[in-house]
Amino acid sequence: SKGISPNQLTYSSLISACEKSGGQVSRAFEVLQEMQKRRLSPDLITFNSLISVCEKARDWNRALGVVQMMKRCATQSDRITYNSLISTCEKAGEWREAMRMFKEMRQAGGGSGVI
């Protein structure tokens, strides 16, 4: 038997588990690569889960990299995305980046749940 194939939700849950086990950033990005190898596209939940892992690890650079991936995939950021990004920057002591994200969030207002 072939077993059950993982889907987007399966991979998003795995990435979320990386966050809950202490911010396993490298492992979370490995899960993303495996997902993409299986020709599954990350969605908003996947990206938000990745940013949460970065937040836990205070890895603001990688969190901002996730935003760039989202833009390449034409995935619209939401309030959760921006709140996590701002929190990641705050925890890393990057207040200028946090303010930049806040301004970007305000400019993006009106989109799916963004204020």
C-alpha positions as a Python dict, from the first residue, in 0.01 Angstrom:
ca = {
    (1, 'S'): (0, 0, 0),
    (2, 'K'): (113, 354, -77),
    (3, 'G'): (-8, 513, 246),
    (4, 'I'): (-164, 855, 282),
    (5, 'S'): (1, 1146, 104),
    (6, 'P'): (70, 1458, 311),
    (7, 'N'): (-101, 1781, 205),
    (8, 'Q'): (-50, 2154, 275),
    (9, 'L'): (-208, 2125, 618),
    (10, 'T'): (19, 1833, 709),
    (11, 'Y'): (329, 2034, 624),
    (12, 'S'): (198, 2348, 796),
    (13, 'S'): (138, 2140, 1109),
    (14, 'L'): (493, 2003, 1092),
    (15, 'I'): (630, 2355, 1063),
    (16, 'S'): (417, 2459, 1359),
    (17, 'A'): (561, 2167, 1557),
    (18, 'C'): (908, 2308, 1484),
    (19, 'E'): (800, 2633, 1650),
    (20, 'K'): (659, 2458, 1954),
    (21, 'S'): (978, 2257, 2003),
    (22, 'G'): (1189, 2564, 2064),
    (23, 'G'): (1209, 2743, 1732),
    (24, 'Q'): (1372, 2481, 1509),
    (25, 'V'): (1417, 2726, 1220),
    (26, 'S'): (1645, 2514, 1000),
    (27, 'R'): (1419, 2211, 1035),
    (28, 'A'): (1111, 2420, 951),
    (29, 'F'): (1272, 2538, 627),
    (30, 'E'): (1367, 2177, 546),
    (31, 'V'): (999, 2085, 583),
    (32, 'L'): (913, 2370, 343),
    (33, 'Q'): (1166, 2239, 88),
    (34, 'E'): (1023, 1888, 115),
    (35, 'M'): (675, 2029, 65),
    (36, 'Q'): (784, 2212, -249),
    (37, 'K'): (963, 1901, -382),
    (38, 'R'): (626, 1726, -363),
    (39, 'R'): (486, 2008, -576),
    (40, 'L'): (268, 2141, -295),
    (41, 'S'): (253, 2520, -280),
    (42, 'P'): (281, 2686, 59),
    (43, 'D'): (-25, 2889, 155),
    (44, 'L'): (-87, 3170, 404),
    (45, 'I'): (-105, 2923, 694),
    (46, 'T'): (229, 2768, 592),
    (47, 'F'): (397, 3107, 566),
    (48, 'N'): (251, 3232, 895),
    (49, 'S'): (371, 2912, 1064),
    (50, 'L'): (722, 2972, 926),
    (51, 'I'): (722, 3328, 1058),
    (52, 'S'): (613, 3196, 1400),
    (53, 'V'): (913, 2961, 1404),
    (54, 'C'): (1138, 3256, 1321),
    (55, 'E'): (969, 3459, 1597),
    (56, 'K'): (1040, 3186, 1853),
    (57, 'A'): (1405, 3181, 1744),
    (58, 'R'): (1426, 3564, 1720),
    (59, 'D'): (1543, 3521, 1361),
    (60, 'W'): (1408, 3842, 1209),
    (61, 'N'): (1617, 3813, 891),
    (62, 'R'): (1462, 3480, 799),
    (63, 'A'): (1116, 3610, 891),
    (64, 'L'): (1162, 3894, 643),
    (65, 'G'): (1280, 3635, 390),
    (66, 'V'): (948, 3454, 434),
    (67, 'V'): (769, 3777, 341),
    (68, 'Q'): (972, 3790, 20),
    (69, 'M'): (871, 3430, -55),
    (70, 'M'): (508, 3526, 3),
    (71, 'K'): (539, 3810, -248),
    (72, 'R'): (696, 3576, -507),
    (73, 'C'): (407, 3331, -454),
    (74, 'A'): (149, 3614, -469),
    (75, 'T'): (28, 3525, -119),
    (76, 'Q'): (-137, 3821, 56),
    (77, 'S'): (-15, 3894, 410),
    (78, 'D'): (-279, 3921, 681),
    (79, 'R'): (-294, 4065, 1031),
    (80, 'I'): (-137, 3748, 1175),
    (81, 'T'): (156, 3781, 933),
    (82, 'Y'): (227, 4139, 1033),
    (83, 'N'): (174, 4086, 1407),
    (84, 'S'): (420, 3796, 1399),
    (85, 'L'): (672, 3995, 1197),
    (86, 'I'): (652, 4293, 1431),
    (87, 'S'): (685, 4063, 1732),
    (88, 'T'): (985, 3886, 1576),
    (89, 'C'): (1161, 4219, 1518),
    (90, 'E'): (1073, 4335, 1870),
    (91, 'K'): (1214, 4019, 2029),
    (92, 'A'): (1532, 4057, 1825),
    (93, 'G'): (1570, 4421, 1934),
    (94, 'E'): (1512, 4542, 1578),
    (95, 'W'): (1274, 4828, 1652),
    (96, 'R'): (1341, 5005, 1319),
    (97, 'E'): (1233, 4693, 1129),
    (98, 'A'): (931, 4660, 1358),
    (99, 'M'): (830, 5018, 1276),
    (100, 'R'): (887, 4955, 904),
    (101, 'M'): (660, 4648, 920),
    (102, 'F'): (398, 4851, 1107),
    (103, 'K'): (403, 5118, 834),
    (104, 'E'): (384, 4851, 564),
    (105, 'M'): (88, 4693, 741),
    (106, 'R'): (-93, 5026, 758),
    (107, 'Q'): (-30, 5088, 387),
    (108, 'A'): (-158, 4740, 300),
    (109, 'G'): (-483, 4811, 488),
    (110, 'G'): (-807, 4700, 335),
    (111, 'G'): (-671, 4364, 216),
    (112, 'S'): (-786, 4035, 364),
    (113, 'G'): (-802, 4123, 730),
    (114, 'V'): (-509, 4366, 727),
    (115, 'I'): (-543, 4685, 927),
}
